[in-house]
Structures are given as structure tokens and as C-alpha cells.
Amino acid sequence: MAIDISRSARITPKSKFVRHTKVPTQIFETSSDLAKFVASVVADLIRKKNEQNIPAVLGLPTGSTPLGVYRELIRMHNEEGLDFSNVITFNLDEYWPMDPDSIHSYHKFMHENFFDHVNVKPENIHIPRGDIAAEDVDIFCEEYERLIESYGGLDLQLLGIGRSGHIGFNEPGSARNSLTRLVNLDPITRRDAASGFFGEDNVPHHAITMGVGSILSAKKIIIMALGEHKAQVVKRAAEMEVTDEVSASFLQTHANSLFAVDSAAAAELTAVKTPWIVGNIEWTPQLEKKAVIWLSSEVGKPLLKLETDDFLHNHLHQLIQKYGSVAQIRQRVFDGLLEGICTRPAGTDPQRVIVFSPHPDDDVISMGGTLITLADQGHEVYIAYMTSGNIAVFDHDALRHLDFVHEFHKLFHADDTAVLAHIEALKENIANKNAGDLDDAEMLGIKGLIRKTEATAGAQAAGVPEERLRFLDLPFYNTGQVSKKPIGEDDIAIVADLLREVKPHQIYVAGDLSDPHGTHRVCAEAVINAVNVVESEEITPEFWMYRGAWEEYEPHEIERAVPLSPEVVLRKREAIFKHESQKDSAFYPGSDKREFWVRAEDRTRNTATIYNQLGLPEYFAIEAFKQYHGEL
């Protein structure tokens, strides 16, 4: 059943196969490790076919998940001479209707991110057409199927997975034998795609997609998943029953398929979440903590009230056998959590602290209470805003600010007709924009200024003065689009220079890798690389990670819990409210429609509730942190 791959690609210290899944599942420590592995499988296939002088026929996906694979294949082409001249490609899907030259088309995505950088022959590239007339769609889809068959079928199909469990655009209800066809897009799919279209209203309602049957006809299949937000659907597809409500679950019926996931996407798998249920495990202090907290939740008892029978009746007899005393086990876990509660997160002596905020509001949303606490306790707190966040401003907010500037100039500089005319021209440009169009550099600058002034107001509300704010504007972000460039030397150098300037005793970095745009992940990589650069200069700050508006650390992951009083929670809310362009309705809300301040308060209160249920001191709210230990 295991996928047929080379020994060198299969055996890697940075991955492991897990038990208890119905599809062979390999977990990688990082998304980079996963990308290199999948690219090596593709490269091995291409080289083998090239030696035989026959084409390698690939099925390819789009989206953020395969980007790392494409970048690694491009590297192999440039540095190792990987030859794509005999490769035939078929893409999974395309929005309909969709102009191939549109910035939103998968046709443009594939060329910009892959085909333009390798030597695949243009005549060997096949992508469903989004620009064909409605009456021609069925004929096109039938021809697409025949064309795949004419090459002997797909040798390898790469897939991502949507939050509804779809592969390609095979939404819930897609039949196992479905073929290439026009489909209606599920509301969840359209919502998840909203960021790329600058709003859900701009996302097409239809797409052309290979069917489930088309995909399953491939000789080999690798399905990839990255991030915490994919964890639930990975579990459904890999462990639960086969159902047309989760089209990815049909891979359980394929003889040569593999689920390749990063550690975040694997979090809900039984062998990861509760490995003691699956079989023998090697107990570590971290696993002990995780198991005992899980047991407390399962039986509904505080930690110090757990009894031997609770352990024996819930698959934890191995833990007792290893450590002998239930009393010692529960006390050790309780004491560890209690010691992690910290009312003075930077200690009693004045410290220099940098809070790295990927977007201009992550600081106050994610750790605003701790930020306020640090400032109130007299520490020298700096905030580094790593990107401008300019693509997340609605046009109506830009118009509101332009109207203010217009009226200001009329009031004080009415004779400055050139400025007034310029403002009117800017407003007219917004009025004439088509839905989903990119902003020009001038408008991006205006929207960036809006986010900057909001961030300044938010920081001041949290007690951090303007002179301690640093707007880094990292180059990787400056594409004007949702998709960003990979981290570069320039990004790392900017962060390293800030570390040299401040010489912090402590830094805080966003570890919320469920950010649907990947910005948090890239920003974390920039800081990690920069810390490594300055380490030889004896700049070695204490390194803490926080999570933001999408996820929170699980109780067993928390290494520092900072209690928040009702007054601090209120100040945090007021700081979040300073980000007016993100208030009421954020540009990219993700799957959660709640306002960011509501999400933040619910998260911190829920963490406090969990601590109380475990028998720990009761607090109004708690912000959670994890120390960086060398992995994201």
C-alpha cells in the first residue's frame, strides 16, 4: 500500500509514518521538509522516465500548499539540471468564467510560479479553460479526459485539500466516479478563496475541475496539507469513513496514495493527539503532560483529583508502569502548569523587549494584555511591525481618509488646487476599479499609511510610545497581492539590524501558523534566521512565541500563562479598536466571521476556564506563550 518512492526520499530523519490511518500518512517537521520530499518524488519520476525516453505525466494543483514544491523543483532545474522537456502536465481545475490573463486565474498562477521557470514545452501544458462559452464546457471536459487517457493516464497526481475536504474542486457530494466537469463552488471554498480575490463577493461561483474518478485513475497520488486549520479535515479524510461529503476520503480506496502533512496539519490524528490509544509509546515529560491534561478533560476532574482507575480505564496503564505513582504523576503535571503562570513576564528588573507583529494589529490582538503588562511594569518595550498590511484595507476606508484630507485642504489650503485635484483623481481611480483589481503603488502607499497610523494609536493605547515603534516593511510582502515572495536575505538583514539596535533581553514572535496567507510563517522564519545571524555577536534574547486570531496553544503546549485582569482586557480591547480599518469586518476574516476583538477575548477567557477546570487558580483571562525550541 505504501507509495512507491525511492529509498533516499523515503528515509529522512525529519519525517515519520504514523499508525491508525486508512491512508499511509507521513508527517514532516516543517512545510519546507515536506516540499523537499514531494519535489524529490516528482524529480525521481521525471529522471526515470527521461532515462526510458517516455514522458512523465503529472497532475498538478494550485494554491499556497504546493508553492514550496514548485520552488524546490525550480531549484533542481536551475542547480541540478532537472530536465522537464519530456514532461506532460494536467492541472486539476480552473475558475469559470475566468480570463486566463487575470491575476486570479490558475493559468496565470501556474506560469508565474512554475512553468515560466522550467523547460516544460508549452504544448505539453494543459490547464482547464475558464474562458470558454457555457455551451462548450461539456465538450471541453470530455476532451480533457480523452487527452489524459491518450498519454496513458497520470503517472503522479499531486493534491492539496480544502477545509471541506475537497480535492480539486470536488465539493461535498461529489461522486467517486465523477469526471472532469463544471461544478458549483461550496460557500466554505468561496470564503477561503476570498483573500485572493480581495473579497468574497468577487469569487466566482463555478469552476471546471477534474473529477474524483479522474484523480483516482492516477497511478500514484500524493495529497498535501499544511497548517492547524487543515488538522480536522486531515483526520476526517485519513481516519474516518469514506464519504462523498469529504471527497479526499476516497483516497482510502486507492492502492498507491500518500498523505504528506506537516506537524500542524497532523495535530488531530489519533496517533498524534492521543498516541497512548494506538499502542506502545516512548513517554517523555511533554507526552506525560499532554496525556494527564487530556485525561482530566475526559473524566471531568481537576488534575489533583485524578485516581488510578481513571488512568487504567483510559489507556494510560503504560504511564503508571513507567512512573509507578499516580500521585507523583498528577502532582508533577499540576506543579508544572502552576509554575508556568507568570504575572511578571519579563521579571522584576527592567528589560528591553521586542514584540514582532507580522501585520499592524497582531501585537494587540494576540498578546495585547501582555504588552500592556510589560509596559506598565516599566520595561523598555519596542514593537516591530513587519509588514505594512496595506492589502487588507477596504476601498471605502481609503475613500473615507481621502475625504478627510480633501476637506482639511479645503479648510486650510483652499488655494492649493493641485493637491485638491490629486485627491479627486485618487478617488476617481477607486471608483473606476473593477472588482478584484490590484491597487497601484500610490494607493498601496495610502492604505499602508492608514494601517501605520492605526498601529501607532493602538500601541500608544497599550502604553508603548511612538518612538519605540519600528515599521520594517519587509520586502517579501511587497507584491501588492495576497501571494508573497519567499523569505530573502534582505528580510533577514532588516530584522538582524533591529536586533543589533535594541539588543533585546526578550522577544515575542507570532507562532500562529494558521494564518491563511502564510505571512505569519514567513515572518517567523525571518526572525529565526536573524536571531541565528546575531547569535555570534552575543545577542541571545529569550525567545517566546504567541498565537493570534486563528488558533490558541493547547494547554499541554503552554509554557507561560500570563493572567489578565478585567481592566487589562478592557484596555486591550480599546487598543484593538484603534485599528478602525479592521473593525466590524476585516478584509480577510478567514473561516471565523467574528470580529478580531471578540475572537481574542473568547480565546483568552477560554484558556482561563480550562486552567480553572484543571484545578489551577481562577483568572479572568489568560494569554498563552510557548518558548521557541528550534521548530515552528
Helices and strands as residue ranges (DSSP letters): H 7-10, E 15-18, E 25-28, H 31-52, E 56-60, H 67-80, E 87-91, E 93-96, H 106-113, G 115-117, G 122-124, E 125-126, G 134-136, H 137-150, E 156-159, E 181-184, H 187-193, G 194-197, G 200-202, E 206-209, H 212-216, E 220-225, G 228-230, H 231-239, G 247-253, E 257-262, H 270-273, H 275-278, H 285-299, G 303-305, H 308-312, H 317-323, H 326-340, E 352-357, H 362-376, E 380-385, G 390-392, H 395-412, H 417-431, H 441-461, G 466-468, E 469-471, G 475-477, H 489-502, E 506-510, H 519-534, G 535-537, E 542-546, G 555-557, E 560-564, H 566-577, G 580-582, H 596-613, E 621-627
